[in-house]
Amino acid sequence: MCTNGVNTSQFKTNIEQIDETVALTRRWTHKAFHLADEGQQPKTAARLKEAQGLLDEVRALLSEVSSLVEEEAGAAGVTVTAV
């Protein structure tokens, strides 16, 4: 469905792709944290742990965004169809 010039389905898919990318980055950061932690680099490990938390926040925001896309698309009341 296209609302206000935005294909809602494609837009939601795009947000999901961003979330998947952030999830992958979070996993890499988690692995790097363990390397630093086990390698006795406490300052580096602490920063990586902090980065993990921030990436978790990004994923939470993206989840909210995904819900808002649907909500706002329904509220717009404008639908464009092919002729």
mmCIF file of the N, C-alpha and C atoms, coordinates in Angstrom:
data_MODEL
# 
_entry.id   MODEL 
# 
loop_
_atom_site.group_PDB 
_atom_site.id 
_atom_site.type_symbol 
_atom_site.label_atom_id 
_atom_site.label_alt_id 
_atom_site.label_comp_id 
_atom_site.label_asym_id 
_atom_site.label_entity_id 
_atom_site.label_seq_id 
_atom_site.pdbx_PDB_ins_code 
_atom_site.Cartn_x 
_atom_site.Cartn_y 
_atom_site.Cartn_z 
_atom_site.occupancy 
_atom_site.B_iso_or_equiv 
_atom_site.pdbx_formal_charge 
_atom_site.auth_seq_id 
_atom_site.auth_comp_id 
_atom_site.auth_asym_id 
_atom_site.auth_atom_id 
_atom_site.pdbx_PDB_model_num 
ATOM 1   N N  . MET A 1 1  ? 0.838  -1.169  0.000   1.00 0.00 ? 1  MET A N  1 
ATOM 2   C CA . MET A 1 1  ? 0.000  0.000   0.000   1.00 0.00 ? 1  MET A CA 1 
ATOM 3   C C  . MET A 1 1  ? 0.891  1.243   0.000   1.00 0.00 ? 1  MET A C  1 
ATOM 4   N N  . CYS A 1 2  ? 0.526  2.213   -0.780  1.00 0.00 ? 2  CYS A N  1 
ATOM 5   C CA . CYS A 1 2  ? 1.278  3.458   -0.883  1.00 0.00 ? 2  CYS A CA 1 
ATOM 6   C C  . CYS A 1 2  ? 0.476  4.558   -0.201  1.00 0.00 ? 2  CYS A C  1 
ATOM 7   N N  . THR A 1 3  ? 1.065  5.163   0.809   1.00 0.00 ? 3  THR A N  1 
ATOM 8   C CA . THR A 1 3  ? 0.398  6.215   1.558   1.00 0.00 ? 3  THR A CA 1 
ATOM 9   C C  . THR A 1 3  ? 1.283  7.450   1.572   1.00 0.00 ? 3  THR A C  1 
ATOM 10  N N  . ASN A 1 4  ? 0.710  8.574   1.182   1.00 0.00 ? 4  ASN A N  1 
ATOM 11  C CA . ASN A 1 4  ? 1.467  9.836   1.148   1.00 0.00 ? 4  ASN A CA 1 
ATOM 12  C C  . ASN A 1 4  ? 2.762  9.714   0.351   1.00 0.00 ? 4  ASN A C  1 
ATOM 13  N N  . GLY A 1 5  ? 2.721  8.949   -0.720  1.00 0.00 ? 5  GLY A N  1 
ATOM 14  C CA . GLY A 1 5  ? 3.903  8.777   -1.562  1.00 0.00 ? 5  GLY A CA 1 
ATOM 15  C C  . GLY A 1 5  ? 4.918  7.791   -1.026  1.00 0.00 ? 5  GLY A C  1 
ATOM 16  N N  . VAL A 1 6  ? 4.585  7.093   0.049   1.00 0.00 ? 6  VAL A N  1 
ATOM 17  C CA . VAL A 1 6  ? 5.502  6.118   0.647   1.00 0.00 ? 6  VAL A CA 1 
ATOM 18  C C  . VAL A 1 6  ? 4.848  4.743   0.593   1.00 0.00 ? 6  VAL A C  1 
ATOM 19  N N  . ASN A 1 7  ? 5.561  3.781   0.027   1.00 0.00 ? 7  ASN A N  1 
ATOM 20  C CA . ASN A 1 7  ? 5.073  2.410   0.032   1.00 0.00 ? 7  ASN A CA 1 
ATOM 21  C C  . ASN A 1 7  ? 5.340  1.855   1.432   1.00 0.00 ? 7  ASN A C  1 
ATOM 22  N N  . THR A 1 8  ? 4.289  1.729   2.199   1.00 0.00 ? 8  THR A N  1 
ATOM 23  C CA . THR A 1 8  ? 4.409  1.343   3.609   1.00 0.00 ? 8  THR A CA 1 
ATOM 24  C C  . THR A 1 8  ? 5.084  -0.012  3.782   1.00 0.00 ? 8  THR A C  1 
ATOM 25  N N  . SER A 1 9  ? 4.731  -0.960  2.954   1.00 0.00 ? 9  SER A N  1 
ATOM 26  C CA . SER A 1 9  ? 5.313  -2.297  3.058   1.00 0.00 ? 9  SER A CA 1 
ATOM 27  C C  . SER A 1 9  ? 6.816  -2.263  2.807   1.00 0.00 ? 9  SER A C  1 
ATOM 28  N N  . GLN A 1 10 ? 7.220  -1.550  1.765   1.00 0.00 ? 10 GLN A N  1 
ATOM 29  C CA . GLN A 1 10 ? 8.649  -1.441  1.467   1.00 0.00 ? 10 GLN A CA 1 
ATOM 30  C C  . GLN A 1 10 ? 9.381  -0.682  2.571   1.00 0.00 ? 10 GLN A C  1 
ATOM 31  N N  . PHE A 1 11 ? 8.741  0.354   3.091   1.00 0.00 ? 11 PHE A N  1 
ATOM 32  C CA . PHE A 1 11 ? 9.351  1.150   4.152   1.00 0.00 ? 11 PHE A CA 1 
ATOM 33  C C  . PHE A 1 11 ? 9.574  0.297   5.397   1.00 0.00 ? 11 PHE A C  1 
ATOM 34  N N  . LYS A 1 12 ? 8.564  -0.512  5.762   1.00 0.00 ? 12 LYS A N  1 
ATOM 35  C CA . LYS A 1 12 ? 8.703  -1.405  6.912   1.00 0.00 ? 12 LYS A CA 1 
ATOM 36  C C  . LYS A 1 12 ? 9.816  -2.423  6.687   1.00 0.00 ? 12 LYS A C  1 
ATOM 37  N N  . THR A 1 13 ? 9.896  -2.945  5.462   1.00 0.00 ? 13 THR A N  1 
ATOM 38  C CA . THR A 1 13 ? 10.955 -3.900  5.128   1.00 0.00 ? 13 THR A CA 1 
ATOM 39  C C  . THR A 1 13 ? 12.321 -3.243  5.261   1.00 0.00 ? 13 THR A C  1 
ATOM 40  N N  . ASN A 1 14 ? 12.427 -1.991  4.828   1.00 0.00 ? 14 ASN A N  1 
ATOM 41  C CA . ASN A 1 14 ? 13.683 -1.258  4.938   1.00 0.00 ? 14 ASN A CA 1 
ATOM 42  C C  . ASN A 1 14 ? 14.092 -1.107  6.401   1.00 0.00 ? 14 ASN A C  1 
ATOM 43  N N  . ILE A 1 15 ? 13.141 -0.791  7.260   1.00 0.00 ? 15 ILE A N  1 
ATOM 44  C CA . ILE A 1 15 ? 13.431 -0.647  8.693   1.00 0.00 ? 15 ILE A CA 1 
ATOM 45  C C  . ILE A 1 15 ? 13.867 -1.989  9.281   1.00 0.00 ? 15 ILE A C  1 
ATOM 46  N N  . GLU A 1 16 ? 13.227 -3.081  8.846   1.00 0.00 ? 16 GLU A N  1 
ATOM 47  C CA . GLU A 1 16 ? 13.615 -4.412  9.313   1.00 0.00 ? 16 GLU A CA 1 
ATOM 48  C C  . GLU A 1 16 ? 15.048 -4.741  8.885   1.00 0.00 ? 16 GLU A C  1 
ATOM 49  N N  . GLN A 1 17 ? 15.425 -4.336  7.673   1.00 0.00 ? 17 GLN A N  1 
ATOM 50  C CA . GLN A 1 17 ? 16.788 -4.571  7.194   1.00 0.00 ? 17 GLN A CA 1 
ATOM 51  C C  . GLN A 1 17 ? 17.798 -3.792  8.035   1.00 0.00 ? 17 GLN A C  1 
ATOM 52  N N  . ILE A 1 18 ? 17.456 -2.572  8.384   1.00 0.00 ? 18 ILE A N  1 
ATOM 53  C CA . ILE A 1 18 ? 18.332 -1.772  9.246   1.00 0.00 ? 18 ILE A CA 1 
ATOM 54  C C  . ILE A 1 18 ? 18.489 -2.469  10.593  1.00 0.00 ? 18 ILE A C  1 
ATOM 55  N N  . ASP A 1 19 ? 17.375 -2.953  11.155  1.00 0.00 ? 19 ASP A N  1 
ATOM 56  C CA . ASP A 1 19 ? 17.412 -3.646  12.439  1.00 0.00 ? 19 ASP A CA 1 
ATOM 57  C C  . ASP A 1 19 ? 18.288 -4.894  12.365  1.00 0.00 ? 19 ASP A C  1 
ATOM 58  N N  . GLU A 1 20 ? 18.167 -5.653  11.281  1.00 0.00 ? 20 GLU A N  1 
ATOM 59  C CA . GLU A 1 20 ? 18.983 -6.855  11.119  1.00 0.00 ? 20 GLU A CA 1 
ATOM 60  C C  . GLU A 1 20 ? 20.472 -6.505  11.043  1.00 0.00 ? 20 GLU A C  1 
ATOM 61  N N  . THR A 1 21 ? 20.790 -5.403  10.393  1.00 0.00 ? 21 THR A N  1 
ATOM 62  C CA . THR A 1 21 ? 22.178 -4.959  10.306  1.00 0.00 ? 21 THR A CA 1 
ATOM 63  C C  . THR A 1 21 ? 22.710 -4.559  11.676  1.00 0.00 ? 21 THR A C  1 
ATOM 64  N N  . VAL A 1 22 ? 21.897 -3.841  12.427  1.00 0.00 ? 22 VAL A N  1 
ATOM 65  C CA . VAL A 1 22 ? 22.302 -3.441  13.788  1.00 0.00 ? 22 VAL A CA 1 
ATOM 66  C C  . VAL A 1 22 ? 22.459 -4.684  14.662  1.00 0.00 ? 22 VAL A C  1 
ATOM 67  N N  . ALA A 1 23 ? 21.586 -5.664  14.494  1.00 0.00 ? 23 ALA A N  1 
ATOM 68  C CA . ALA A 1 23 ? 21.679 -6.914  15.271  1.00 0.00 ? 23 ALA A CA 1 
ATOM 69  C C  . ALA A 1 23 ? 22.997 -7.624  14.977  1.00 0.00 ? 23 ALA A C  1 
ATOM 70  N N  . LEU A 1 24 ? 23.371 -7.664  13.706  1.00 0.00 ? 24 LEU A N  1 
ATOM 71  C CA . LEU A 1 24 ? 24.638 -8.293  13.334  1.00 0.00 ? 24 LEU A CA 1 
ATOM 72  C C  . LEU A 1 24 ? 25.819 -7.526  13.939  1.00 0.00 ? 24 LEU A C  1 
ATOM 73  N N  . THR A 1 25 ? 25.758 -6.216  13.866  1.00 0.00 ? 25 THR A N  1 
ATOM 74  C CA . THR A 1 25 ? 26.816 -5.385  14.440  1.00 0.00 ? 25 THR A CA 1 
ATOM 75  C C  . THR A 1 25 ? 26.899 -5.587  15.948  1.00 0.00 ? 25 THR A C  1 
ATOM 76  N N  . ARG A 1 26 ? 25.753 -5.751  16.575  1.00 0.00 ? 26 ARG A N  1 
ATOM 77  C CA . ARG A 1 26 ? 25.734 -5.988  18.026  1.00 0.00 ? 26 ARG A CA 1 
ATOM 78  C C  . ARG A 1 26 ? 26.410 -7.320  18.352  1.00 0.00 ? 26 ARG A C  1 
ATOM 79  N N  . ARG A 1 27 ? 26.154 -8.355  17.535  1.00 0.00 ? 27 ARG A N  1 
ATOM 80  C CA . ARG A 1 27 ? 26.803 -9.655  17.770  1.00 0.00 ? 27 ARG A CA 1 
ATOM 81  C C  . ARG A 1 27 ? 28.320 -9.538  17.617  1.00 0.00 ? 27 ARG A C  1 
ATOM 82  N N  . TRP A 1 28 ? 28.772 -8.811  16.606  1.00 0.00 ? 28 TRP A N  1 
ATOM 83  C CA . TRP A 1 28 ? 30.219 -8.624  16.416  1.00 0.00 ? 28 TRP A CA 1 
ATOM 84  C C  . TRP A 1 28 ? 30.818 -7.861  17.593  1.00 0.00 ? 28 TRP A C  1 
ATOM 85  N N  . THR A 1 29 ? 30.093 -6.858  18.060  1.00 0.00 ? 29 THR A N  1 
ATOM 86  C CA . THR A 1 29 ? 30.559 -6.074  19.209  1.00 0.00 ? 29 THR A CA 1 
ATOM 87  C C  . THR A 1 29 ? 30.638 -6.954  20.450  1.00 0.00 ? 29 THR A C  1 
ATOM 88  N N  . HIS A 1 30 ? 29.668 -7.840  20.611  1.00 0.00 ? 30 HIS A N  1 
ATOM 89  C CA . HIS A 1 30 ? 29.664 -8.760  21.750  1.00 0.00 ? 30 HIS A CA 1 
ATOM 90  C C  . HIS A 1 30 ? 30.884 -9.683  21.700  1.00 0.00 ? 30 HIS A C  1 
ATOM 91  N N  . LYS A 1 31 ? 31.182 -10.209 20.514  1.00 0.00 ? 31 LYS A N  1 
ATOM 92  C CA . LYS A 1 31 ? 32.363 -11.069 20.370  1.00 0.00 ? 31 LYS A CA 1 
ATOM 93  C C  . LYS A 1 31 ? 33.643 -10.279 20.664  1.00 0.00 ? 31 LYS A C  1 
ATOM 94  N N  . ALA A 1 32 ? 33.714 -9.046  20.171  1.00 0.00 ? 32 ALA A N  1 
ATOM 95  C CA . ALA A 1 32 ? 34.891 -8.209  20.425  1.00 0.00 ? 32 ALA A CA 1 
ATOM 96  C C  . ALA A 1 32 ? 35.025 -7.918  21.922  1.00 0.00 ? 32 ALA A C  1 
ATOM 97  N N  . PHE A 1 33 ? 33.883 -7.718  22.602  1.00 0.00 ? 33 PHE A N  1 
ATOM 98  C CA . PHE A 1 33 ? 33.897 -7.504  24.047  1.00 0.00 ? 33 PHE A CA 1 
ATOM 99  C C  . PHE A 1 33 ? 34.556 -8.684  24.747  1.00 0.00 ? 33 PHE A C  1 
ATOM 100 N N  . HIS A 1 34 ? 34.139 -9.901  24.374  1.00 0.00 ? 34 HIS A N  1 
ATOM 101 C CA . HIS A 1 34 ? 34.708 -11.088 25.015  1.00 0.00 ? 34 HIS A CA 1 
ATOM 102 C C  . HIS A 1 34 ? 36.207 -11.211 24.725  1.00 0.00 ? 34 HIS A C  1 
ATOM 103 N N  . LEU A 1 35 ? 36.620 -10.875 23.518  1.00 0.00 ? 35 LEU A N  1 
ATOM 104 C CA . LEU A 1 35 ? 38.056 -10.909 23.205  1.00 0.00 ? 35 LEU A CA 1 
ATOM 105 C C  . LEU A 1 35 ? 38.831 -9.939  24.091  1.00 0.00 ? 35 LEU A C  1 
ATOM 106 N N  . ALA A 1 36 ? 38.303 -8.728  24.217  1.00 0.00 ? 36 ALA A N  1 
ATOM 107 C CA . ALA A 1 36 ? 38.980 -7.729  25.048  1.00 0.00 ? 36 ALA A CA 1 
ATOM 108 C C  . ALA A 1 36 ? 38.958 -8.132  26.516  1.00 0.00 ? 36 ALA A C  1 
ATOM 109 N N  . ASP A 1 37 ? 37.825 -8.642  26.965  1.00 0.00 ? 37 ASP A N  1 
ATOM 110 C CA . ASP A 1 37 ? 37.684 -9.036  28.363  1.00 0.00 ? 37 ASP A CA 1 
ATOM 111 C C  . ASP A 1 37 ? 38.631 -10.178 28.707  1.00 0.00 ? 37 ASP A C  1 
ATOM 112 N N  . GLU A 1 38 ? 38.671 -11.180 27.841  1.00 0.00 ? 38 GLU A N  1 
ATOM 113 C CA . GLU A 1 38 ? 39.559 -12.323 28.074  1.00 0.00 ? 38 GLU A CA 1 
ATOM 114 C C  . GLU A 1 38 ? 41.022 -11.970 27.819  1.00 0.00 ? 38 GLU A C  1 
ATOM 115 N N  . GLY A 1 39 ? 41.248 -10.937 27.033  1.00 0.00 ? 39 GLY A N  1 
ATOM 116 C CA . GLY A 1 39 ? 42.609 -10.491 26.737  1.00 0.00 ? 39 GLY A CA 1 
ATOM 117 C C  . GLY A 1 39 ? 43.136 -9.473  27.733  1.00 0.00 ? 39 GLY A C  1 
ATOM 118 N N  . GLN A 1 40 ? 42.434 -9.327  28.843  1.00 0.00 ? 40 GLN A N  1 
ATOM 119 C CA . GLN A 1 40 ? 42.845 -8.433  29.923  1.00 0.00 ? 40 GLN A CA 1 
ATOM 120 C C  . GLN A 1 40 ? 42.996 -6.991  29.457  1.00 0.00 ? 40 GLN A C  1 
ATOM 121 N N  . GLN A 1 41 ? 41.998 -6.540  28.721  1.00 0.00 ? 41 GLN A N  1 
ATOM 122 C CA . GLN A 1 41 ? 41.927 -5.145  28.280  1.00 0.00 ? 41 GLN A CA 1 
ATOM 123 C C  . GLN A 1 41 ? 40.627 -4.542  28.836  1.00 0.00 ? 41 GLN A C  1 
ATOM 124 N N  . PRO A 1 42 ? 40.635 -4.246  30.128  1.00 0.00 ? 42 PRO A N  1 
ATOM 125 C CA . PRO A 1 42 ? 39.393 -3.848  30.793  1.00 0.00 ? 42 PRO A CA 1 
ATOM 126 C C  . PRO A 1 42 ? 38.772 -2.552  30.268  1.00 0.00 ? 42 PRO A C  1 
ATOM 127 N N  . LYS A 1 43 ? 39.579 -1.581  29.895  1.00 0.00 ? 43 LYS A N  1 
ATOM 128 C CA . LYS A 1 43 ? 39.021 -0.316  29.392  1.00 0.00 ? 43 LYS A CA 1 
ATOM 129 C C  . LYS A 1 43 ? 38.345 -0.530  28.038  1.00 0.00 ? 43 LYS A C  1 
ATOM 130 N N  . THR A 1 44 ? 38.989 -1.317  27.185  1.00 0.00 ? 44 THR A N  1 
ATOM 131 C CA . THR A 1 44 ? 38.417 -1.627  25.879  1.00 0.00 ? 44 THR A CA 1 
ATOM 132 C C  . THR A 1 44 ? 37.142 -2.435  26.057  1.00 0.00 ? 44 THR A C  1 
ATOM 133 N N  . ALA A 1 45 ? 37.178 -3.425  26.943  1.00 0.00 ? 45 ALA A N  1 
ATOM 134 C CA . ALA A 1 45 ? 35.998 -4.254  27.194  1.00 0.00 ? 45 ALA A CA 1 
ATOM 135 C C  . ALA A 1 45 ? 34.835 -3.408  27.715  1.00 0.00 ? 45 ALA A C  1 
ATOM 136 N N  . ALA A 1 46 ? 35.130 -2.472  28.594  1.00 0.00 ? 46 ALA A N  1 
ATOM 137 C CA . ALA A 1 46 ? 34.081 -1.615  29.153  1.00 0.00 ? 46 ALA A CA 1 
ATOM 138 C C  . ALA A 1 46 ? 33.427 -0.767  28.066  1.00 0.00 ? 46 ALA A C  1 
ATOM 139 N N  . ARG A 1 47 ? 34.237 -0.226  27.167  1.00 0.00 ? 47 ARG A N  1 
ATOM 140 C CA . ARG A 1 47 ? 33.690 0.589   26.069  1.00 0.00 ? 47 ARG A CA 1 
ATOM 141 C C  . ARG A 1 47 ? 32.853 -0.251  25.112  1.00 0.00 ? 47 ARG A C  1 
ATOM 142 N N  . LEU A 1 48 ? 33.318 -1.465  24.848  1.00 0.00 ? 48 LEU A N  1 
ATOM 143 C CA . LEU A 1 48 ? 32.559 -2.350  23.972  1.00 0.00 ? 48 LEU A CA 1 
ATOM 144 C C  . LEU A 1 48 ? 31.233 -2.743  24.623  1.00 0.00 ? 48 LEU A C  1 
ATOM 145 N N  . LYS A 1 49 ? 31.251 -2.952  25.926  1.00 0.00 ? 49 LYS A N  1 
ATOM 146 C CA . LYS A 1 49 ? 30.024 -3.257  26.664  1.00 0.00 ? 49 LYS A CA 1 
ATOM 147 C C  . LYS A 1 49 ? 29.055 -2.079  26.554  1.00 0.00 ? 49 LYS A C  1 
ATOM 148 N N  . GLU A 1 50 ? 29.595 -0.878  26.661  1.00 0.00 ? 50 GLU A N  1 
ATOM 149 C CA . GLU A 1 50 ? 28.786 0.333   26.527  1.00 0.00 ? 50 GLU A CA 1 
ATOM 150 C C  . GLU A 1 50 ? 28.188 0.417   25.114  1.00 0.00 ? 50 GLU A C  1 
ATOM 151 N N  . ALA A 1 51 ? 28.989 0.097   24.116  1.00 0.00 ? 51 ALA A N  1 
ATOM 152 C CA . ALA A 1 51 ? 28.512 0.115   22.729  1.00 0.00 ? 51 ALA A CA 1 
ATOM 153 C C  . ALA A 1 51 ? 27.387 -0.892  22.534  1.00 0.00 ? 51 ALA A C  1 
ATOM 154 N N  . GLN A 1 52 ? 27.501 -2.060  23.162  1.00 0.00 ? 52 GLN A N  1 
ATOM 155 C CA . GLN A 1 52 ? 26.435 -3.069  23.077  1.00 0.00 ? 52 GLN A CA 1 
ATOM 156 C C  . GLN A 1 52 ? 25.120 -2.496  23.604  1.00 0.00 ? 52 GLN A C  1 
ATOM 157 N N  . GLY A 1 53 ? 25.197 -1.816  24.711  1.00 0.00 ? 53 GLY A N  1 
ATOM 158 C CA . GLY A 1 53 ? 23.997 -1.211  25.290  1.00 0.00 ? 53 GLY A CA 1 
ATOM 159 C C  . GLY A 1 53 ? 23.366 -0.185  24.365  1.00 0.00 ? 53 GLY A C  1 
ATOM 160 N N  . LEU A 1 54 ? 24.210 0.613   23.725  1.00 0.00 ? 54 LEU A N  1 
ATOM 161 C CA . LEU A 1 54 ? 23.699 1.616   22.793  1.00 0.00 ? 54 LEU A CA 1 
ATOM 162 C C  . LEU A 1 54 ? 23.061 0.956   21.571  1.00 0.00 ? 54 LEU A C  1 
ATOM 163 N N  . LEU A 1 55 ? 23.668 -0.112  21.088  1.00 0.00 ? 55 LEU A N  1 
ATOM 164 C CA . LEU A 1 55 ? 23.080 -0.839  19.959  1.00 0.00 ? 55 LEU A CA 1 
ATOM 165 C C  . LEU A 1 55 ? 21.741 -1.464  20.353  1.00 0.00 ? 55 LEU A C  1 
ATOM 166 N N  . ASP A 1 56 ? 21.630 -1.922  21.590  1.00 0.00 ? 56 ASP A N  1 
ATOM 167 C CA . ASP A 1 56 ? 20.347 -2.442  22.082  1.00 0.00 ? 56 ASP A CA 1 
ATOM 168 C C  . ASP A 1 56 ? 19.291 -1.336  22.083  1.00 0.00 ? 56 ASP A C  1 
ATOM 169 N N  . GLU A 1 57 ? 19.700 -0.121  22.456  1.00 0.00 ? 57 GLU A N  1 
ATOM 170 C CA . GLU A 1 57 ? 18.779 1.015   22.437  1.00 0.00 ? 57 GLU A CA 1 
ATOM 171 C C  . GLU A 1 57 ? 18.336 1.334   21.014  1.00 0.00 ? 57 GLU A C  1 
ATOM 172 N N  . VAL A 1 58 ? 19.258 1.271   20.070  1.00 0.00 ? 58 VAL A N  1 
ATOM 173 C CA . VAL A 1 58 ? 18.924 1.516   18.668  1.00 0.00 ? 58 VAL A CA 1 
ATOM 174 C C  . VAL A 1 58 ? 17.879 0.502   18.202  1.00 0.00 ? 58 VAL A C  1 
ATOM 175 N N  . ARG A 1 59 ? 18.082 -0.763  18.549  1.00 0.00 ? 59 ARG A N  1 
ATOM 176 C CA . ARG A 1 59 ? 17.126 -1.799  18.138  1.00 0.00 ? 59 ARG A CA 1 
ATOM 177 C C  . ARG A 1 59 ? 15.751 -1.562  18.757  1.00 0.00 ? 59 ARG A C  1 
ATOM 178 N N  . ALA A 1 60 ? 15.720 -1.107  19.991  1.00 0.00 ? 60 ALA A N  1 
ATOM 179 C CA . ALA A 1 60 ? 14.441 -0.809  20.637  1.00 0.00 ? 60 ALA A CA 1 
ATOM 180 C C  . ALA A 1 60 ? 13.736 0.346   19.920  1.00 0.00 ? 60 ALA A C  1 
ATOM 181 N N  . LEU A 1 61 ? 14.496 1.365   19.546  1.00 0.00 ? 61 LEU A N  1 
ATOM 182 C CA . LEU A 1 61 ? 13.918 2.494   18.811  1.00 0.00 ? 61 LEU A CA 1 
ATOM 183 C C  . LEU A 1 61 ? 13.403 2.053   17.448  1.00 0.00 ? 61 LEU A C  1 
ATOM 184 N N  . LEU A 1 62 ? 14.147 1.194   16.764  1.00 0.00 ? 62 LEU A N  1 
ATOM 185 C CA . LEU A 1 62 ? 13.708 0.702   15.460  1.00 0.00 ? 62 LEU A CA 1 
ATOM 186 C C  . LEU A 1 62 ? 12.424 -0.119  15.579  1.00 0.00 ? 62 LEU A C  1 
ATOM 187 N N  . SER A 1 63 ? 12.276 -0.823  16.673  1.00 0.00 ? 63 SER A N  1 
ATOM 188 C CA . SER A 1 63 ? 11.043 -1.571  16.909  1.00 0.00 ? 63 SER A CA 1 
ATOM 189 C C  . SER A 1 63 ? 9.865  -0.605  17.044  1.00 0.00 ? 63 SER A C  1 
ATOM 190 N N  . GLU A 1 64 ? 10.078 0.487   17.762  1.00 0.00 ? 64 GLU A N  1 
ATOM 191 C CA . GLU A 1 64 ? 9.040  1.514   17.895  1.00 0.00 ? 64 GLU A CA 1 
ATOM 192 C C  . GLU A 1 64 ? 8.719  2.134   16.543  1.00 0.00 ? 64 GLU A C  1 
ATOM 193 N N  . VAL A 1 65 ? 9.763  2.401   15.759  1.00 0.00 ? 65 VAL A N  1 
ATOM 194 C CA . VAL A 1 65 ? 9.579  3.003   14.438  1.00 0.00 ? 65 VAL A CA 1 
ATOM 195 C C  . VAL A 1 65 ? 8.719  2.105   13.558  1.00 0.00 ? 65 VAL A C  1 
ATOM 196 N N  . SER A 1 66 ? 8.991  0.816   13.594  1.00 0.00 ? 66 SER A N  1 
ATOM 197 C CA . SER A 1 66 ? 8.226  -0.131  12.788  1.00 0.00 ? 66 SER A CA 1 
ATOM 198 C C  . SER A 1 66 ? 6.739  -0.068  13.142  1.00 0.00 ? 66 SER A C  1 
ATOM 199 N N  . SER A 1 67 ? 6.433  0.036   14.414  1.00 0.00 ? 67 SER A N  1 
ATOM 200 C CA . SER A 1 67 ? 5.038  0.153   14.844  1.00 0.00 ? 67 SER A CA 1 
ATOM 201 C C  . SER A 1 67 ? 4.429  1.478   14.410  1.00 0.00 ? 67 SER A C  1 
ATOM 202 N N  . LEU A 1 68 ? 5.214  2.530   14.482  1.00 0.00 ? 68 LEU A N  1 
ATOM 203 C CA . LEU A 1 68 ? 4.717  3.858   14.102  1.00 0.00 ? 68 LEU A CA 1 
ATOM 204 C C  . LEU A 1 68 ? 4.419  3.955   12.611  1.00 0.00 ? 68 LEU A C  1 
ATOM 205 N N  . VAL A 1 69 ? 5.201  3.264   11.789  1.00 0.00 ? 69 VAL A N  1 
ATOM 206 C CA . VAL A 1 69 ? 4.965  3.287   10.352  1.00 0.00 ? 69 VAL A CA 1 
ATOM 207 C C  . VAL A 1 69 ? 3.548  2.809   10.062  1.00 0.00 ? 69 VAL A C  1 
ATOM 208 N N  . GLU A 1 70 ? 3.160  1.694   10.650  1.00 0.00 ? 70 GLU A N  1 
ATOM 209 C CA . GLU A 1 70 ? 1.813  1.154   10.452  1.00 0.00 ? 70 GLU A CA 1 
ATOM 210 C C  . GLU A 1 70 ? 0.754  2.119   10.983  1.00 0.00 ? 70 GLU A C  1 
ATOM 211 N N  . GLU A 1 71 ? 1.009  2.629   12.164  1.00 0.00 ? 71 GLU A N  1 
ATOM 212 C CA . GLU A 1 71 ? 0.050  3.527   12.803  1.00 0.00 ? 71 GLU A CA 1 
ATOM 213 C C  . GLU A 1 71 ? -0.178 4.776   11.959  1.00 0.00 ? 71 GLU A C  1 
ATOM 214 N N  . GLU A 1 72 ? 0.895  5.395   11.508  1.00 0.00 ? 72 GLU A N  1 
ATOM 215 C CA . GLU A 1 72 ? 0.778  6.634   10.741  1.00 0.00 ? 72 GLU A CA 1 
ATOM 216 C C  . GLU A 1 72 ? 0.223  6.391   9.341   1.00 0.00 ? 72 GLU A C  1 
ATOM 217 N N  . ALA A 1 73 ? 0.526  5.243   8.765   1.00 0.00 ? 73 ALA A N  1 
ATOM 218 C CA . ALA A 1 73 ? -0.011 4.921   7.444   1.00 0.00 ? 73 ALA A CA 1 
ATOM 219 C C  . ALA A 1 73 ? -1.531 4.802   7.512   1.00 0.00 ? 73 ALA A C  1 
ATOM 220 N N  . GLY A 1 74 ? -2.014 4.193   8.572   1.00 0.00 ? 74 GLY A N  1 
ATOM 221 C CA . GLY A 1 74 ? -3.459 4.054   8.742   1.00 0.00 ? 74 GLY A CA 1 
ATOM 222 C C  . GLY A 1 74 ? -4.145 5.368   9.030   1.00 0.00 ? 74 GLY A C  1 
ATOM 223 N N  . ALA A 1 75 ? -3.452 6.261   9.710   1.00 0.00 ? 75 ALA A N  1 
ATOM 224 C CA . ALA A 1 75 ? -4.023 7.557   10.076  1.00 0.00 ? 75 ALA A CA 1 
ATOM 225 C C  . ALA A 1 75 ? -4.024 8.543   8.916   1.00 0.00 ? 75 ALA A C  1 
ATOM 226 N N  . ALA A 1 76 ? -3.153 8.318   7.931   1.00 0.00 ? 76 ALA A N  1 
ATOM 227 C CA . ALA A 1 76 ? -3.019 9.279   6.835   1.00 0.00 ? 76 ALA A CA 1 
ATOM 228 C C  . ALA A 1 76 ? -4.294 9.346   5.989   1.00 0.00 ? 76 ALA A C  1 
ATOM 229 N N  . GLY A 1 77 ? -4.917 8.199   5.778   1.00 0.00 ? 77 GLY A N  1 
ATOM 230 C CA . GLY A 1 77 ? -6.159 8.188   5.026   1.00 0.00 ? 77 GLY A CA 1 
ATOM 231 C C  . GLY A 1 77 ? -5.996 8.440   3.536   1.00 0.00 ? 77 GLY A C  1 
ATOM 232 N N  . VAL A 1 78 ? -4.784 8.391   3.031   1.00 0.00 ? 78 VAL A N  1 
ATOM 233 C CA . VAL A 1 78 ? -4.531 8.607   1.606   1.00 0.00 ? 78 VAL A CA 1 
ATOM 234 C C  . VAL A 1 78 ? -3.996 7.315   1.023   1.00 0.00 ? 78 VAL A C  1 
ATOM 235 N N  . THR A 1 79 ? -4.614 6.862   -0.062  1.00 0.00 ? 79 THR A N  1 
ATOM 236 C CA . THR A 1 79 ? -4.167 5.648   -0.717  1.00 0.00 ? 79 THR A CA 1 
ATOM 237 C C  . THR A 1 79 ? -4.000 5.916   -2.206  1.00 0.00 ? 79 THR A C  1 
ATOM 238 N N  . VAL A 1 80 ? -2.877 5.492   -2.750  1.00 0.00 ? 80 VAL A N  1 
ATOM 239 C CA . VAL A 1 80 ? -2.608 5.644   -4.173  1.00 0.00 ? 80 VAL A CA 1 
ATOM 240 C C  . VAL A 1 80 ? -2.640 4.271   -4.809  1.00 0.00 ? 80 VAL A C  1 
ATOM 241 N N  . THR A 1 81 ? -3.399 4.119   -5.871  1.00 0.00 ? 81 THR A N  1 
ATOM 242 C CA . THR A 1 81 ? -3.465 2.835   -6.555  1.00 0.00 ? 81 THR A CA 1 
ATOM 243 C C  . THR A 1 81 ? -3.055 3.018   -8.002  1.00 0.00 ? 81 THR A C  1 
ATOM 244 N N  . ALA A 1 82 ? -2.569 1.941   -8.609  1.00 0.00 ? 82 ALA A N  1 
ATOM 245 C CA . ALA A 1 82 ? -2.174 1.976   -10.013 1.00 0.00 ? 82 ALA A CA 1 
ATOM 246 C C  . ALA A 1 82 ? -3.421 2.023   -10.893 1.00 0.00 ? 82 ALA A C  1 
ATOM 247 N N  . VAL A 1 83 ? -3.298 2.730   -11.983 1.00 0.00 ? 83 VAL A N  1 
ATOM 248 C CA . VAL A 1 83 ? -4.425 2.792   -12.932 1.00 0.00 ? 83 VAL A CA 1 
ATOM 249 C C  . VAL A 1 83 ? -4.087 2.106   -14.232 1.00 0.00 ? 83 VAL A C  1 
# 
